[in-house]
Amino acid sequence: MQIGAAFELRPWATHLKFDNVRSIMRARLHLAVSKKCDGVEPDNVDGYANHTGFPLMNQDQYNYNTFLASEAHLRNLAVALKNDVDQLSLLQPSFDFAVNEQCHELGELGGIRYLRQTTSPC
């Protein structure tokens, strides 16, 4: 089930520092719980590495991503890190698993190898 698809929130969540963006994401996580989801996969969590039109820095993205992971865990939801390979080593302790849509295509296999080496198998 893709809950977020109905809530198109670009460009880059208006700005990751705004409280209203965090309120919206809390509501989405609550919706996931109400629909009995086991976990969530927030998308577009690498805005600092893209041309967003906003002055996002890696620390802004790190803060936002750890916020998402913490909020998901508060609701007993597993949470995936999607595509933010550059911050994988920093964010790995906060996330339960990672998804990289184009790791081979973009030459990002190193990040996935790192994750495999630092986590235990299910």
Buried (B, 14 or more C-beta within 10 A) or exposed (E): EEBBEEEEBEEBBEBBBEEEBBEBBBEBBEBBBEEEBEEBBBBBBBBBBEEBEBEBEBEBBBEBBBBBBEBBBEBEBBBBBBBBBBBBEEBBEBBBBBEBEEBEEEEBEEBBEBBEEEEEEE
